Amino acid sequence: MPEIRANSVLAARREPVTLHTADGLALVGELALPEAAPPIATIVALHPLPTHGGMMDSHLLRKAANRLPALADIAILRFNTRGTESQAGRSEGEFDDGAKERYDVAAALDLVEYRDLPAPWLMGWSFGTDLALRHGRDPSVVGAVLISPPLRYATADDLAAWAESGKPLVAIVPELDDYLRPADATQRFAAVPQAQIIAVPGAKHLFVGYTETVLDAVVAAIAPDRSPLPRHYP
């Protein structure tokens, strides 16, 4: 069987979607579903900082959408937050430092509910982790996976609210991160008793060269019996 490579796009049902926010914006997105089986869970992917090039096609989110429906039967919803542009198009509105983006997260969860998708998890990367912590405590959300969390916008109150919710929180932290390294992450997330910190030796903030490690950890949090992921695909 062929080895799965960085540019591999595995079988899935992919469709463009438009998210509609409560403040009247249309956001560009894509929903990727398992080709033959119903999904066992759903990931709502929240991208890195758009003012620094983050978008729905940022490499870890794109690779998750290209692989996880086929390898783990997990549905992936990616979208551009307000004012963000990718190859799929530009979402309406303007970047708001993570404040009005609460409407964007809510619109994504509305689509998950409308499509009757199961067990929604938030998967934030960098800026997207702050959106998850600040705006992701919807009753429908099962838990959150945080990739390279900088804890730039999220506050102590946000962490306290996650602690109170009791929902799973997994932080995947690169050893050589520019913003928050594993020792500091352990200290900062101590406010959330159920938080799990996964340190990735040698990795940097963008996790270039560590896609398999990150996706294995994501799937281990959401569907442990599907991790580690296969490295080959027919």
Stockholm file with secondary structure:
# STOCKHOLM 1.0

chainA/1-234         MPEIRANSVLAARREPVTLHTADGLALVGELALPEAAPPIATIVALHPLPTHGGMMDSHLLRKAANRLPALADIAILRFNTRGTESQAGRSEGEFDDGAKERYDVAAALDLVEYRDLPAPWLMGWSFGTDLALRHGRDPSVVGAVLISPPLRYATADDLAAWAESGKPLVAIVPELDDYLRPADATQRFAAVPQAQIIAVPGAKHLFVGYTETVLDAVVAAIAPDRSPLPRHYP
#=GR chainA/1-234 SS CCBCCTTCCCCCEEEEEEEECTTSCEEEEEEEECSSSCCSEEEEEECSCGGGTCCTTSHHHHHHHHHHHHHHCEEEEEECCTTCEETTEECSSCCCTTSTHHHHHHHHHHHHHHTTCSSEEEEEETHHHHHHHHHCCCTTCCEEEEESCCCSSCCHHHHHHHHHHTCCEEEEEETTCSSCCHHHHHHHGGGSTTEEEEEETTCCTTCTTCHHHHHHHHHHHHCGGGCSCCSBCC
#=GC SS_cons         CCBCCTTCCCCCEEEEEEEECTTSCEEEEEEEECSSSCCSEEEEEECSCGGGTCCTTSHHHHHHHHHHHHHHCEEEEEECCTTCEETTEECSSCCCTTSTHHHHHHHHHHHHHHTTCSSEEEEEETHHHHHHHHHCCCTTCCEEEEESCCCSSCCHHHHHHHHHHTCCEEEEEETTCSSCCHHHHHHHGGGSTTEEEEEETTCCTTCTTCHHHHHHHHHHHHCGGGCSCCSBCC
//
